[in-house]
Amino acid sequence: MNESKQDLLYWLACGSLIALIILVLLWESVLVPLRPGGSWMLLKVIPLLFPLRGILKRQIYTLQWSSMFILLYFTEGVVRARSDILPMSNFLAWIEIALSVVFFFSSISYLRPYKRAAKAAAKTASQTTD
């Protein structure tokens, strides 16, 4: 995979994570909070902040675990898209779904060459010890 495609995938992952953080903050504090003036649901942004530093530093391990972790936000988006009756909240849920899908696939695609290289290195190492 060429380097420009790798960079695009990386920036898609970063951008979608940052956009998801902003979406959650706005959704639960200003746009359609569960209670007027904001709600405790705003706290769901905190887990999204944990992988942010590692992703911005291109840490492979952080991208790996956060690609699985983001599926919680995908699930929450699906539940809210199917159950929220307010049109704006429903719309925001679909945006949450889209951002989590973009993050998942861009991070997995970004990691693919690293996984291949690790498998090749492990295969070479096992052949030299035999």
TISE-862419 format. One line per 2 residues: number of its first residue (from 1); their letters; for each residue x, y, z of N, C-alpha, C. Coordinates in pm, 1 decimal. Example, Ala and Ser with C-alpha at 12.3 -4.5 7.8 and 13.67 -1.06 7.14 Angstrom:
1 = AS = 1319.0 -569.0 780.0 1230.0 -450.0 780.0 1320.0 -330.0 780.0  1285.0 -225.0 708.0 1367.0 -106.0 714.0 1290.0 3.0 787.0 .
! end
This chain:
1 = MN = 85.5 -117.2 0.0 0.0 0.0 0.0 90.0 123.4 0.0  57.0 220.7 -85.5 142.7 338.1 -91.6 120.7 429.2 28.5 .
3 = ES = 219.1 515.8 48.1 220.8 598.1 169.1 108.6 701.4 172.1  70.2 753.1 56.7 -36.8 853.9 56.4 -170.8 791.3 95.9 .
5 = KQ = -193.4 666.5 55.3 -316.4 598.2 96.2 -313.3 568.4 245.7  -196.6 530.4 296.3 -181.2 507.2 440.1 -209.9 635.3 517.8 .
7 = DL = -156.9 747.2 469.0 -181.5 875.0 535.8 -329.4 910.9 532.9  -394.2 888.8 420.2 -537.4 917.5 410.1 -616.9 834.4 510.4 .
9 = LY = -585.3 706.4 520.8 -654.8 619.8 615.9 -630.9 665.6 759.4  -508.5 704.7 788.6 -476.5 753.4 922.7 -556.0 880.0 954.5 .
11 = WL = -557.5 974.0 861.9 -628.5 1099.7 886.2 -779.5 1078.9 891.4  -830.4 982.1 818.0 -972.9 947.8 829.8 -1004.4 895.7 969.2 .
13 = AC = -917.1 811.9 1021.5 -936.5 759.3 1157.2 -931.3 873.0 1259.1  -830.4 958.4 1249.0 -818.7 1071.3 1342.5 -938.8 1164.0 1332.2 .
15 = GS = -973.8 1199.1 1210.6 -1084.4 1292.4 1189.3 -1217.4 1239.3 1238.0  -1242.5 1112.1 1212.4 -1370.5 1055.6 1255.8 -1377.6 1044.0 1407.7 .
17 = LI = -1264.8 1013.9 1472.6 -1264.8 1008.6 1619.2 -1287.4 1147.5 1679.3  -1218.3 1246.8 1627.9 -1236.0 1383.3 1677.6 -1378.1 1432.0 1649.9 .
19 = AL = -1429.6 1402.2 1532.2 -1567.2 1441.2 1499.5 -1667.1 1371.5 1591.7  -1641.6 1246.4 1626.0 -1729.9 1174.1 1717.6 -1726.1 1236.5 1857.3 .
21 = II = -1609.3 1277.7 1901.9 -1597.2 1345.3 2031.6 -1678.3 1474.6 2031.2  -1663.7 1552.8 1925.3 -1738.1 1678.6 1914.5 -1888.0 1651.9 1906.6 .
23 = LV = -1926.3 1552.2 1828.6 -2068.1 1516.9 1816.4 -2128.8 1482.8 1952.0  -2062.4 1397.7 2027.2 -2114.5 1355.9 2158.0 -2125.4 1476.9 2251.8 .
25 = LL = -2024.2 1561.1 2252.3 -2027.5 1680.3 2337.4 -2145.9 1770.4 2302.5  -2162.6 1798.5 2174.3 -2272.1 1885.8 2132.7 -2408.3 1820.9 2151.7 .
27 = WE = -2417.8 1693.5 2118.8 -2544.8 1621.6 2127.7 -2597.8 1621.3 2270.2  -2511.3 1585.2 2363.8 -2556.7 1566.4 2501.3 -2554.5 1694.5 2585.3 .
29 = SV = -2498.7 1803.5 2531.8 -2497.0 1926.8 2610.8 -2583.7 2037.0 2550.7  -2588.8 2045.7 2417.6 -2656.2 2159.3 2355.5 -2770.3 2118.2 2262.1 .
31 = LV = -2742.4 2027.4 2169.4 -2837.6 1999.9 2061.5 -2964.8 1929.7 2108.0  -2950.9 1810.8 2164.6 -3067.9 1734.9 2210.2 -3032.0 1658.1 2337.8 .
33 = PL = -3006.3 1728.8 2447.7 -2974.8 1656.5 2571.3 -3098.8 1584.3 2623.5  -3077.3 1478.7 2700.0 -3191.1 1405.4 2756.3 -3270.3 1492.5 2852.7 .
35 = RP = -3201.2 1581.0 2921.9 -3266.7 1676.3 3013.1 -3226.7 1817.7 2971.4  -3316.6 1913.8 2985.7 -3280.0 2052.1 2951.3 -3157.6 2098.8 3031.4 .
37 = GG = -3065.5 2163.6 2963.1 -2944.7 2211.1 3029.4 -2830.9 2110.7 3028.2  -2851.7 1994.2 2971.3 -2747.4 1891.6 2964.7 -2781.1 1771.7 3050.8 .
39 = SW = -2709.0 1665.7 3030.4 -2735.5 1543.9 3106.2 -2604.9 1472.5 3137.7  -2617.0 1373.6 3223.3 -2501.3 1291.6 3259.6 -2450.2 1208.8 3141.9 .
41 = ML = -2530.7 1197.2 3037.9 -2488.0 1123.6 2918.4 -2365.7 1189.5 2854.4  -2340.0 1313.6 2889.8 -2221.5 1382.5 2841.1 -2093.7 1308.6 2880.6 .
43 = LK = -2100.4 1234.6 2989.5 -1983.4 1160.5 3037.3 -1939.3 1049.5 2941.6  -2026.1 1012.8 2847.5 -1986.8 907.1 2753.7 -1877.1 952.6 2658.5 .
45 = VI = -1842.1 1081.1 2662.3 -1731.4 1129.8 2580.9 -1596.2 1091.6 2642.7  -1591.9 1070.3 2771.0 -1464.8 1043.3 2840.2 -1391.6 920.5 2784.5 .
47 = PL = -1459.3 807.6 2764.2 -1385.7 693.1 2706.6 -1327.5 721.0 2568.1  -1388.2 812.4 2492.8 -1334.3 846.2 2361.2 -1203.4 923.9 2370.8 .
49 = LF = -1180.6 985.9 2485.4 -1058.0 1063.7 2502.9 -936.7 976.1 2532.2  -959.5 855.8 2587.1 -847.9 767.1 2621.1 -760.5 730.8 2500.6 .
51 = PL = -817.2 690.7 2387.3 -729.7 654.1 2275.3 -678.9 772.6 2193.8  -731.8 891.8 2216.9 -699.6 1006.2 2130.4 -549.8 1035.2 2122.2 .
53 = RG = -482.8 1041.0 2234.2 -339.2 1072.5 2234.7 -258.3 967.4 2157.3  -286.5 840.4 2183.1 -214.2 734.2 2114.5 -241.1 732.7 1965.0 .
55 = IL = -363.0 763.0 1927.7 -395.6 765.4 1784.8 -326.1 882.3 1716.8  -323.7 996.5 1782.7 -254.2 1111.4 1724.7 -103.8 1086.4 1711.9 .
57 = KR = -51.1 994.5 1793.8 91.0 957.4 1785.0 113.9 835.7 1694.3  7.7 787.8 1629.5 12.0 672.1 1538.3 57.0 544.7 1607.8 .
59 = QI = 18.9 527.2 1731.5 54.4 405.7 1804.6 -33.0 289.9 1755.6  32.4 187.3 1706.9 -35.9 73.7 1646.4 -127.9 5.0 1746.9 .
61 = YT = -78.6 -19.9 1865.8 -158.1 -90.2 1966.3 -285.2 -12.6 1999.8  -274.0 119.4 2012.1 -391.4 201.2 2042.5 -492.7 194.7 1929.6 .
63 = LQ = -446.4 198.8 1806.7 -538.0 185.9 1693.1 -605.7 49.2 1692.7  -533.5 -54.6 1732.4 -591.8 -188.5 1735.2 -705.0 -198.1 1836.1 .
65 = WS = -679.9 -161.6 1961.4 -784.7 -178.6 2061.4 -897.2 -78.9 2043.7  -865.7 41.8 1995.9 -973.3 139.6 1978.7 -1064.3 105.0 1862.0 .
67 = SM = -1014.9 28.0 1765.3 -1102.1 -13.4 1654.9 -1209.9 -111.1 1704.1  -1180.5 -185.7 1807.5 -1282.8 -271.9 1867.8 -1369.8 -193.2 1966.0 .
69 = FI = -1308.1 -103.6 2039.0 -1376.7 -21.2 2138.0 -1483.1 68.1 2074.2  -1456.0 117.0 1954.0 -1547.4 210.0 1887.3 -1680.1 142.3 1854.0 .
71 = LL = -1680.5 10.7 1852.1 -1804.5 -61.8 1822.2 -1911.1 -39.5 1929.7  -1870.0 -1.2 2050.4 -1967.6 35.2 2153.7 -2046.5 158.3 2111.5 .
73 = YF = -1980.8 253.2 2049.5 -2048.0 374.5 2002.9 -2133.8 345.1 1880.1  -2089.4 252.4 1798.1 -2172.6 207.6 1686.2 -2302.3 147.1 1740.0 .
75 = TE = -2289.8 60.9 1839.4 -2406.5 -4.2 1898.6 -2499.9 98.2 1961.8  -2442.6 192.1 2035.1 -2525.7 295.7 2096.1 -2598.0 377.4 1989.3 .
77 = GV = -2530.6 406.9 1880.6 -2593.0 480.5 1770.9 -2708.2 403.9 1709.3  -2689.7 274.1 1690.5 -2797.5 191.8 1634.1 -2918.0 189.3 1728.0 .
79 = VR = -2892.4 171.5 1856.3 -3002.4 167.6 1953.1 -3077.8 300.3 1953.9  -3003.5 409.3 1955.6 -3070.0 540.0 1960.3 -3136.0 575.4 1827.9 .
81 = AR = -3080.0 530.7 1716.9 -3143.2 555.7 1586.7 -3277.1 483.2 1576.5  -3286.9 369.1 1641.1 -3411.4 290.5 1635.8 -3510.9 329.6 1745.0 .
83 = SD = -3463.5 393.6 1852.9 -3553.3 416.4 1965.7 -3584.4 563.5 1993.6  -3496.2 656.3 1959.6 -3523.6 797.0 1986.1 -3636.6 846.2 1896.2 .
85 = IL = -3729.5 919.7 1955.9 -3844.4 966.2 1878.0 -3824.4 1108.3 1824.2  -3729.7 1182.9 1881.1 -3702.3 1317.6 1831.3 -3622.9 1308.8 1701.3 .
87 = PM = -3668.2 1376.8 1596.7 -3598.8 1367.8 1467.7 -3451.8 1410.1 1473.7  -3422.1 1515.4 1549.4 -3283.2 1561.0 1557.9 -3195.4 1456.9 1626.9 .
89 = SN = -3244.9 1397.2 1732.9 -3169.3 1294.6 1803.3 -3148.8 1172.5 1714.2  -3249.7 1138.3 1639.7 -3240.1 1026.3 1545.7 -3134.3 1054.9 1439.8 .
91 = FL = -3133.6 1175.5 1387.6 -3034.9 1215.9 1287.9 -2893.2 1209.5 1344.8  -2875.4 1259.8 1466.8 -2743.9 1256.0 1530.9 -2697.8 1112.5 1555.7 .
93 = AW = -2791.3 1024.2 1584.4 -2756.3 883.2 1602.9 -2701.1 824.3 1472.9  -2760.4 861.1 1360.4 -2710.0 811.4 1231.6 -2571.3 868.6 1201.3 .
95 = IE = -2547.0 991.2 1242.6 -2412.3 1047.4 1225.7 -2313.6 971.3 1313.9  -2354.6 938.1 1436.6 -2268.2 859.6 1525.6 -2235.0 724.0 1463.4 .
97 = IA = -2333.4 661.6 1403.0 -2311.2 533.4 1334.7 -2209.7 551.4 1222.1  -2229.3 653.6 1140.2 -2139.6 676.4 1026.1 -1996.5 703.9 1071.9 .
99 = LS = -1981.0 787.2 1173.7 -1846.1 819.1 1221.8 -1776.7 697.6 1282.1  -1851.5 616.3 1354.5 -1788.8 497.1 1412.9 -1752.1 395.9 1304.4 .
101 = VV = -1832.8 385.5 1200.1 -1800.5 294.7 1088.5 -1676.7 345.1 1014.2  -1669.7 475.1 989.5 -1552.4 531.9 921.8 -1427.1 507.3 1004.9 .
103 = FF = -1436.0 530.6 1136.1 -1319.9 506.3 1221.2 -1278.6 359.6 1216.9  -1375.8 270.5 1231.2 -1345.6 127.4 1234.3 -1273.8 83.4 1106.5 .
105 = FS = -1333.8 112.6 991.2 -1275.3 63.7 866.8 -1145.8 135.2 829.3  -1134.6 263.5 859.7 -1009.2 331.3 826.7 -895.7 283.5 917.2 .
107 = SI = -923.1 259.5 1044.3 -816.3 211.0 1132.0 -776.9 67.5 1098.1  -873.4 -17.2 1069.5 -842.3 -155.1 1030.8 -762.0 -157.7 900.6 .
109 = SY = -802.5 -75.0 805.0 -730.2 -69.6 677.8 -590.2 -11.1 695.6  -576.9 87.0 783.0 -446.0 144.8 811.3 -353.7 40.7 874.4 .
111 = LR = -408.8 -44.8 958.3 -328.3 -143.4 1030.4 -290.7 -265.7 946.0  -358.9 -289.2 836.8 -337.2 -409.5 755.4 -190.8 -431.3 717.1 .
113 = PY = -118.2 -331.8 664.0 23.3 -357.2 629.0 110.1 -391.6 750.6  79.5 -332.9 864.7 156.0 -363.2 985.5 132.1 -506.8 1030.7 .
115 = KR = 9.4 -551.5 1016.2 -22.9 -689.2 1053.0 48.6 -787.5 959.4  48.4 -756.8 829.7 118.7 -841.9 733.5 268.0 -848.2 765.1 .
117 = AA = 326.7 -733.4 796.6 470.5 -728.9 828.7 500.1 -809.1 954.3  413.0 -800.7 1052.9 433.0 -876.5 1177.6 423.2 -1026.4 1151.8 .
119 = KA = 327.8 -1067.3 1067.5 315.3 -1210.0 1033.5 438.8 -1258.9 958.7  487.3 -1177.5 865.4 607.1 -1216.1 790.1 727.9 -1226.5 881.9 .
121 = AA = 740.9 -1133.6 975.2 853.3 -1137.5 1069.4 843.7 -1259.2 1160.1  723.0 -1293.0 1202.9 704.7 -1410.8 1288.1 736.2 -1538.2 1210.8 .
123 = KT = 697.0 -1541.7 1084.1 724.9 -1658.8 1001.8 875.4 -1674.3 979.8  942.2 -1562.9 953.5 1087.6 -1566.9 935.3 1157.7 -1610.5 1063.4 .
125 = AS = 1111.2 -1558.4 1175.3 1171.0 -1594.6 1303.4 1150.9 -1742.9 1334.9  1035.5 -1796.4 1301.6 1010.5 -1936.5 1330.2 1092.3 -2026.7 1236.9 .
127 = QT = 1118.6 -1981.7 1114.5 1198.1 -2059.8 1021.3 1346.0 -2061.2 1061.2  1393.0 -1954.0 1119.1 1534.0 -1949.2 1159.1 1561.1 -2029.5 1285.2 .
129 = TD = 1460.1 -2051.7 1367.2 1480.4 -2129.7 1488.4 1464.9 -2279.3 1463.5  1407.5 -2315.0 1348.9 1387.2 -2459.2 1319.7 1511.7 -2526.5 1278.2 .
! end
